[in-house]
């Protein structure tokens, strides 16, 4: 895939972003419907992307709507220098026929907050502050940042479907946990799980396919 720069994209960013879509990867326990975003600019950037779904013959699936989990389609994802990613969701007639996507760069701006070099780690905790796994009914999340500068992230609680053989697994429920979370340099932040996120955890905990995903944002 190659991006097409729109007129709204500052000239210096043209050609700085490239993309690769992976419906599924050969390695186990990897995310389906993932979009790799390669950023050759020397700074963190915030793209707004538009997607067109394609079938295995690269024919446009005009009735399939493509949205994202992390918000690269609405300027909500900060992509660091090097590599970032998003998770795609498909809906509408033909959604299960998607084999690839075409990406158009609508706009790109410099990020106000530098993205982390390393991914933050997320530890679920129960009501007594004890460590539990992501499948449990947790009430708080401890976010740890190993970088020597502060970062800003958002969290999403995901529930995946269980598709038939040969189809990709899709995030069918996406619920934000908290808002924009600032994590200090070489430090931690605590996030309480409340509202819609707490209801989703109560409903889907102990299920086979849930995940907690942090992503750089601003």
C-alpha positions as CSV (number, residue, x, y, z in Angstrom):
1,X,0.0,0.0,0.0
2,X,1.1,3.5,-0.6
3,X,-0.5,6.6,0.9
4,X,-1.9,9.4,-1.2
5,X,-1.2,12.8,0.2
6,X,-4.2,15.2,0.3
7,X,-3.9,18.9,-0.3
8,X,-4.3,19.5,3.4
9,X,-1.1,17.7,4.2
10,X,1.9,20.0,4.9
11,X,4.4,19.5,2.1
12,X,7.2,18.4,4.3
13,X,5.2,15.4,5.5
14,X,4.5,14.1,2.0
15,X,6.2,10.7,1.8
16,X,7.1,10.6,5.5
17,X,4.3,8.1,6.3
18,X,3.9,4.6,4.9
19,X,1.5,1.8,5.8
20,X,1.1,-2.0,5.8
21,X,-2.1,-3.8,6.7
22,X,-2.1,-7.3,8.3
23,X,-5.4,-9.1,8.5
24,X,-3.5,-11.8,10.5
25,X,0.1,-12.5,11.2
26,X,1.7,-16.0,11.3
27,X,2.9,-15.5,14.9
28,X,0.5,-16.6,17.6
29,X,-1.1,-14.1,20.0
30,X,-0.8,-11.2,17.6
31,X,-3.4,-8.6,16.8
32,X,-5.6,-9.2,13.8
33,X,-6.7,-6.3,11.5
34,X,-3.6,-4.3,12.4
35,X,-2.3,-1.3,10.5
36,X,1.4,-0.7,10.8
37,X,2.3,3.0,10.4
38,X,5.9,3.9,9.6
39,X,7.0,7.4,10.3
40,X,10.2,8.6,8.7
41,X,9.9,12.1,10.2
42,X,12.3,12.8,13.1
43,X,9.4,13.8,15.4
44,X,6.2,12.4,16.6
45,X,3.2,13.3,14.4
46,X,-0.6,13.1,14.5
47,X,-2.1,11.9,11.2
48,X,-5.8,11.9,10.1
49,X,-6.2,9.0,7.7
50,X,-9.0,7.8,5.5
51,X,-9.5,4.1,4.5
52,X,-10.9,2.2,1.6
53,X,-11.6,-1.5,2.1
54,X,-10.4,-3.9,-0.6
55,X,-11.1,-7.6,-1.3
56,X,-8.5,-10.2,-2.2
57,X,-8.6,-9.0,-5.8
58,X,-8.0,-5.4,-4.7
59,X,-11.5,-4.5,-5.7
60,X,-13.1,-1.7,-3.7
61,X,-15.7,-2.9,-1.2
62,X,-17.8,0.3,-1.4
63,X,-20.3,-0.8,1.3
64,X,-17.7,-1.6,4.0
65,X,-17.0,1.2,6.5
66,X,-13.5,1.3,8.0
67,X,-13.0,2.7,11.5
68,X,-10.1,2.5,14.0
69,X,-9.6,1.6,17.6
70,X,-6.9,4.2,18.4
71,X,-8.2,7.0,16.3
72,X,-5.8,7.5,13.4
73,X,-8.9,8.3,11.3
74,X,-9.7,11.3,13.6
75,X,-6.4,12.7,14.7
76,X,-6.4,10.9,18.1
77,X,-3.2,8.8,17.7
78,X,0.3,10.1,18.1
79,X,2.8,8.2,15.9
80,X,6.4,8.3,17.1
81,X,9.4,8.5,14.8
82,X,9.9,5.0,13.5
83,X,6.8,2.8,14.0
84,X,3.3,3.1,15.3
85,X,0.1,1.1,14.8
86,X,-3.7,1.1,14.9
87,X,-6.3,-1.6,14.9
88,X,-9.0,-1.5,12.2
89,X,-12.7,-2.4,12.4
90,X,-14.9,-3.2,9.5
91,X,-18.7,-3.0,9.2
92,X,-21.4,-3.3,6.6
93,X,-22.1,-5.8,3.7
94,X,-18.8,-7.5,2.7
95,X,-17.0,-6.8,6.0
96,X,-15.6,-10.4,6.1
97,X,-14.3,-10.1,2.6
98,X,-11.7,-7.4,3.5
99,X,-8.2,-8.5,2.5
100,X,-6.4,-5.2,2.4
101,X,-7.0,-1.4,2.8
102,X,-6.0,1.7,0.8
103,X,-4.8,4.5,3.0
104,X,-5.1,8.2,2.2
105,X,-3.4,10.8,4.4
106,X,-5.9,13.6,4.9
107,X,-3.6,15.7,7.2
108,X,-0.6,15.4,9.4
109,X,0.5,17.8,12.2
110,X,3.4,17.7,14.7
111,X,2.4,16.2,18.0
112,X,2.2,18.5,21.0
113,X,3.4,15.7,23.3
114,X,6.3,13.4,22.3
115,X,5.3,9.7,21.9
116,X,7.1,7.2,24.1
117,X,10.1,5.3,22.7
118,X,8.9,2.2,24.6
119,X,5.4,1.0,25.1
120,X,4.0,1.6,28.6
121,X,3.1,-1.5,30.6
122,X,-0.5,-1.9,32.0
123,X,-1.1,-3.9,35.2
124,X,-4.7,-4.6,36.2
125,X,-5.5,-4.5,39.9
126,X,-8.4,-5.7,42.0
127,X,-10.3,-3.8,44.7
128,X,-7.6,-4.6,47.2
129,X,-4.8,-3.4,45.0
130,X,-3.6,-6.9,44.1
131,X,-2.3,-7.8,40.7
132,X,-4.8,-9.7,38.5
133,X,-4.8,-10.6,34.8
134,X,-6.7,-8.8,32.1
135,X,-9.4,-11.5,32.0
136,X,-10.3,-10.8,35.6
137,X,-12.8,-8.2,37.1
138,X,-10.3,-5.4,37.8
139,X,-11.0,-2.0,39.3
140,X,-7.9,-0.1,38.5
141,X,-4.9,0.0,36.2
142,X,-1.3,0.8,37.0
143,X,0.5,2.4,34.0
144,X,4.4,2.2,34.0
145,X,6.6,4.3,31.8
146,X,10.3,3.3,31.4
147,X,11.2,6.3,29.3
148,X,13.1,9.2,30.9
149,X,10.6,11.7,29.7
150,X,6.8,12.0,30.5
151,X,4.3,10.5,28.0
152,X,0.5,10.8,27.4
153,X,-1.6,7.8,26.6
154,X,-5.1,6.6,26.3
155,X,-6.5,3.2,27.2
156,X,-9.0,1.0,25.4
157,X,-10.7,-2.1,26.8
158,X,-11.4,-4.4,23.8
159,X,-13.6,-7.5,23.4
160,X,-12.9,-9.6,20.3
161,X,-15.2,-11.9,18.4
162,X,-14.6,-15.6,17.8
163,X,-14.8,-15.8,14.0
164,X,-15.0,-19.0,11.9
165,X,-11.8,-20.6,10.5
166,X,-10.4,-18.4,7.8
167,X,-11.8,-15.1,9.1
168,X,-9.9,-12.4,11.0
169,X,-10.7,-11.6,14.6
170,X,-12.3,-8.2,15.1
171,X,-12.7,-5.9,18.1
172,X,-16.5,-5.9,18.5
173,X,-16.5,-3.8,21.7
174,X,-14.2,-0.8,22.3
175,X,-14.6,1.1,25.5
176,X,-12.2,3.9,26.6
177,X,-10.8,3.6,30.2
178,X,-10.4,7.1,31.6
179,X,-9.3,10.1,29.5
180,X,-5.9,11.3,28.5
181,X,-3.4,9.9,31.1
182,X,-0.1,11.6,31.8
183,X,2.6,9.2,33.0
184,X,5.7,10.8,34.5
185,X,9.2,10.0,33.4
186,X,10.4,6.7,34.7
187,X,7.2,6.6,36.8
188,X,3.7,5.3,37.1
189,X,0.1,6.5,37.0
190,X,-3.1,5.0,38.5
191,X,-6.3,4.9,36.6
192,X,-9.6,4.0,38.2
193,X,-12.0,1.9,36.1
194,X,-15.4,3.6,36.3
195,X,-18.6,4.2,34.3
196,X,-18.9,2.4,30.9
197,X,-15.5,0.8,31.4
198,X,-16.4,-0.7,34.7
199,X,-19.7,-2.0,33.2
200,X,-17.8,-3.6,30.3
201,X,-15.3,-5.3,32.6
202,X,-18.1,-6.6,34.7
203,X,-19.9,-8.0,31.7
204,X,-16.9,-9.5,29.8
205,X,-14.4,-10.5,32.5
206,X,-13.5,-14.2,32.5
207,X,-14.2,-14.2,28.8
208,X,-11.8,-15.7,26.3
209,X,-10.9,-12.7,24.2
210,X,-10.5,-9.4,26.0
211,X,-7.5,-7.0,26.0
212,X,-6.3,-3.7,27.4
213,X,-4.5,-1.6,24.9
214,X,-2.6,1.7,25.6
215,X,-1.7,4.0,22.8
216,X,0.1,7.4,22.5
217,X,-2.3,10.3,22.2
218,X,-2.7,14.0,23.1
